[in-house]
Amino acid sequence: MEGRIQQVADVQEVLRSVFGFDSLRTGQDAVVDAIMAGRDALAIMPTGGGKSLCYQLPALCREGLTIVVSPLIALMKDQVDALQARGVPAAAVNSSLGADEYRQVMAALRSGELRIIYVAPERFGQEGFMNMLRSMQVGLLAIDEAHCLSQWGHDFRPDYLRLGRVRQELGCPQTVALTATATDAVRQDILNTLQLNTPAVIISGFGRDNLDFAITHCENRQAKFERIRKVIAQWRKGIIYCSTRKNVMTVFDEISGTGANAVAYHAGMTDEEREFSQNAFISGRADVVVATNAFGMGIDRPDVRFVLHFEIPGSVEAYYQEAGRAGRDGELSACELLFNHADLKTQEFFFEGSNPSVQTIRSVYNLLRARCNADTGELQMTVDHMAAELGKDVNPMAVGTALSALIHAGAITRSDVPGSNTRLTRVLNPGTPFASLPIDTNAIDEKARRDHKKIEAITRYAYSTGCRQRWILDYFGEPSACDCGHCDVCNAEEPGDAEDIEGEDLVIVRKALAGVARASRRQPDGSWQAIFGRAKIADMLRGSQRAGLPPQLTRLSTYGLLSNMTGAKLRALFRAMQEGGLITTTGGELPLITLTAKGEDVMKEKAPARLTTRIWSRTAIKQPRTSTLRRRSERVLNAMQLGRPDKALFDHLTELRRDLAAEYRMPVYRILNTDTLRALATVKPTTIEAASRLKGVGPWAKQHVLRAFVELIQDYEES
């Protein structure tokens, strides 16, 4: 293949004159070098790494047409508009074109005017279009978002499957496949499907040093709304992802009432509405977009300062790709997941919809055979109607996936009907029984297994307690030698290892475990069955009298057993016990907790308790108080001995930070980061002016919390 395509322009000159860059980024240079050398390539580059330039630049430096396969119309439009603005003859072919526009693009293609053409994958199924491409000199085939062609990818699209055959029919032109997120299995699937010729595999790395990852565990929706408002107030410009259209509108209504300059985006909106929202956000007329995952692929707004996920997405791949849309300008940006275990129910629904059983596919096929016209094999029936015909418990999404499987098997075709919202389905051979169709049941089972593992992986991430970025890099097979240093875990208090719990702390742990045990049910095999969630058990232990607490909990002997603990510290204790393997969380509509065998042994004093004591301690016990500040000062004066070891002051500053984080309902590192606490403990400033000059003290901290830290230091110095 090397030498088949002649170079007609200098790469460096085109880079400067057309794109306005003096040099390529690391990763980009390797991909461009491989393409210019005539090699096929697979490029794995992080979102915001500049993948499009990797094929656009060689396209202008070599002979022949460059065909770019792209999955979204909006992505194509953005790319083509940007190229045309630079004077590059480029166009797109997709379903959004009117008849006249399509003819104009085809005329430009035939005449050789175009250097780059973006093509939707379904267009390759049209024989007339393929005949035209076969007659042309194709210099480069670029497949963007290449993970879409792998059935193990997080965004698999059946139309991508034909690309291997399309490449063969075009004479195996030089090909580059590009994506931001691909595990080893997805990479291998891409290479196998496309049959690339000794490709250069270039992995630029998944790390994004400017992204500040965080996970905030939220008890309910109201807690999520409050957190969203705080993030918007701090970062202002960003994307809020929701799993469903309904949640998009709920969140949009919630933040619109606070005066946020926001727009909404989801697939249920009209084309005009989506285009308005997208253009408003990209142009900067709107600061925030609330959207489903239909928004974002190819969106090139550099100053997105935050990406929030309102609920857990379906995979680590999807999460990292969406989060990676923040901070494309290299500036510090926040990526935060608002997690509640109950949100997993939505992903379970999506899982069922994406993985219909063989029986469901058979039922859909038999329904189509029974209802289609005997002569033509045709029928018009919506997916919802099909689901209703099959039974009230049938997931319409699963029916849609079953139809895709039947199309792939060559059993049916589906096409739009002009002037109608109902698609036309045609059973190609109604007399063919389901058993004779080439349905790969093993592949169906394997896909379900892998999709389930993806949900398990993102759930593990949500409950992880280590460095967020390191966890993600490990997932993608890129082990990191050290923690990132800037996620919520790294910026929190010093990690510390699990320690043996003794004395009063051990009594508190055993009381909490006893409360969990009393609120659970003993099974015949000796195990424990969960009955209540963490919040209700915590309320019971604290002796809460709030309405809604089940009467059976108020009658337990453990009711009020830990009435002297704050709610925040008791929740922290529950998290520590879960991390230590003493309690476990079950699934269901709401997360329920119960004892593990290890927890029972600790409760019965048969085993020692080892917990990470950094996230809870007996200092959480309430002190007599007349005000929050007075309580903190008394705790310092009563707990401190004379002398001035910096470590002692640092410990008390850390405790104060925890209290303030609970009051403001935000992660501790948003109050002050750990380095700033160390500086305070070293310098010991006794005035706000002196403290505000320390690195890490921003305007918000100076206005809201710095006085509390300074007064604590004053008390410490006086003592």
Disulfide bonds with the S-S distance in Angstrom:
none
